[in-house]
Amino acid sequence: MSDKFVFVKHSASGLYLFRVPSHLELFAGDNVICDTRRGRVPGMCVCDSFVTEKGEDILRAAGVDRSMLRDVAGFVGGTPPPRVSDATIPENVEMPIDELLW
């Protein structure tokens, strides 16, 4: 069984592990809303979401029982932030070699 997780930092508290719904793709720095025992709370992802077959080991290392695990509900504002597309590297660079080295 594979699990999808992310670590989230809430203001004035530590890092918490959350389950991520399969339809969400989260990245470090994303502002999200998380279901907690105190209701829905905003937080910031400190890593990209990840899928693992080692969910039980991660839960044990984080000191979390599966029954305590809560979900990321979505993004702050309801929509994911715009993503910067991958940079395109040109095939030819119009620059003398000595300018590249200095």
PyMOL commands that set and color helices and strands:
alter all, ss='L'
color gray80, all
select helices_A, chain A and resi 55-62+66-68+97-101
alter helices_A, ss='H'
color red, helices_A
select strands_A, chain A and resi 3-9+15-19+31-36+39-45+50-52+70-75
alter strands_A, ss='S'
color yellow, strands_A
deselect
rebuild
show_as cartoon
